[in-house]
Amino acid sequence: MKPLLINVSEFCRLLGLGKTKTYELISEQRIDTIKVGRRTLITMESVEAFIAQSKVEPE
């Protein structure tokens, strides 16, 4: 069973992005997050949607 939520570090590792870029995507509301206390968690549904919308078709 895959996790429903991942933290920012896991998101960075999965997609090969830096924390600065990840927080930029969060502030632009391109990735859905949930705050639990001081932790910022990203929904796996949002990760999958981000990947799908970022695909580039070959020319």
C-alpha positions as CSV (number, residue, x, y, z in Angstrom):
1,M,0.0,0.0,0.0
2,K,1.5,3.3,-1.0
3,P,1.4,6.2,1.5
4,L,-1.3,8.9,1.2
5,L,1.1,11.7,2.3
6,I,4.8,12.3,2.0
7,N,7.0,15.0,3.5
8,V,8.8,17.7,1.5
9,S,12.2,15.8,1.7
10,E,10.6,12.7,0.2
11,F,9.0,14.7,-2.6
12,C,12.4,16.3,-3.4
13,R,14.0,12.8,-3.5
14,L,11.2,11.3,-5.7
15,L,11.3,14.0,-8.3
16,G,14.9,15.1,-8.1
17,L,14.0,18.7,-7.1
18,G,15.5,21.0,-4.5
19,K,13.6,22.3,-1.5
20,T,13.6,25.8,-2.8
21,K,11.8,24.7,-6.0
22,T,9.4,22.5,-4.0
23,Y,8.4,25.3,-1.7
24,E,8.0,27.6,-4.8
25,L,5.6,25.0,-6.3
26,I,3.7,24.9,-3.0
27,S,3.4,28.7,-2.8
28,E,2.1,28.8,-6.4
29,Q,-0.5,26.2,-5.3
30,R,0.7,23.7,-8.0
31,I,1.0,21.0,-5.3
32,D,-1.6,20.3,-2.6
33,T,-0.3,20.2,0.9
34,I,-1.6,19.5,4.4
35,K,-0.2,21.1,7.5
36,V,0.0,18.8,10.6
37,G,1.5,20.9,13.3
38,R,4.7,22.4,11.8
39,R,5.0,19.6,9.2
40,T,4.1,20.2,5.6
41,L,2.9,17.0,3.9
42,I,2.2,16.6,0.2
43,T,-0.6,14.3,-1.0
44,M,0.4,11.5,-3.3
45,E,-2.6,12.4,-5.5
46,S,-1.1,15.8,-5.9
47,V,2.3,14.3,-6.8
48,E,0.8,12.1,-9.5
49,A,-1.2,15.0,-10.9
50,F,1.9,17.2,-11.0
51,I,3.8,14.5,-12.9
52,A,0.9,14.1,-15.3
53,Q,0.6,17.8,-16.1
54,S,4.4,18.2,-16.4
55,K,4.7,15.6,-19.2
56,V,6.1,16.9,-22.4
57,E,5.1,15.3,-25.7
58,P,7.8,14.5,-28.2
59,E,7.9,16.7,-31.3
